[in-house]
Amino acid sequence: MGLVFKILAFVIYFVAGIWGFLLSLGIVVDHLGPVLGAVAFILAPVTLVFAPWYEAVANSDWFLVMLVYGGGIGATMLYFFGSVLDED
């Protein structure tokens, strides 16, 4: 039974991670332009970490923070719940 929760956790990790990455990259490219956005992606990928927080504070749009960080926290909880169920 725990395997179901672990698989669900990995699906959430993947979906939230890819979706959040693409939205964050879009924010960086919108503000820096395509050339500087590509440079920032290659040389300073930490800009993708701050992009959800920038969007939340500057535009009051908390969706990206909830998607990236909430998805990670929720998936981690599901994974540990699955691990507890498998320890029989």
Helices and strands as residue ranges (DSSP letters): H 2-43, H 47-59, H 63-65, I 66-70, H 71-86
